[in-house]
Amino acid sequence: LSNLPVIDGIEKNMKLELFHTEPSRMALLNYGNTSSSSIWYEMEYIQEHQKTNPLKKGHRIMQVAFGSGFKCTSGVWLKL
């Protein structure tokens, strides 16, 4: 899994807790490398499965997606 070192590096360098990267790890485990479409699998995981830090009204989610070459995108979502 070539994406796992990227997730590990982001977690380490941004000093994130495991629950922050759990949705990315689970999307990689369940669906493989889906590139930018993985953000939707991660969002579903956060809403349906994440029990350690459930999504509540007013929470913000920052998602960063990397593609081949120099492709990168990000988004910030607000739970209404």
Secondary structure, DSSP 4 states (H G I P E B T S, - for coil): -THHHHHHHHHHHTT--HHHHHHHHHHHHHH---GGGHHHHHHHHHHHT--SS---TT-EEEEEEE-STT-EEEEEEE--
